[in-house]
Amino acid sequence: MENIMSIFKSIAEIINIIGITILVFGFAKELIKYLIVEFKEGVMFTPIRAIQKIRCQLGVYILLALDFLIASDIILSVVDLSMEELIKLSATITLRIAMGYFLGKEVDELHPNKE
């Protein structure tokens, strides 16, 4: 049984690392796009549409990373079923789901191809 638990912990850690990697990659990619847009038009001009598109794309990366992090938390909760861990898990998942929901609504609003 201990072997199975350690395998689940390893899987959860890998999923956690994947989520963090997606988040860092998306942030770096969108930061580069932002800097290009900001300095292409000049610092005194703010290209609202381009910045909204960047925010939308960054939001998609954040949502994807949140999904991976939630999956990791669920797997870890199965491994450690103490009451304290379940309370922490429920609070963490509730916050992440709420963030994902409202971020998803914002991404839908900002989406440039919205009709």
MOHU-V216961 format. One record per run of one state. SS is the DSSP state (a for helix, b for strand, c for the rest). FROM is the first residue (numbers start at 1). LEN is the number of residues. If there is no record, write none. Layout:
ss-><SS	SS>
from-><FROM	FROM>
len-><LEN	LEN>
This chain:
ss-><c	a	c	a	c	a	c>
from-><1	2	41	48	80	83	111>
len-><1	39	7	32	3	28	5>
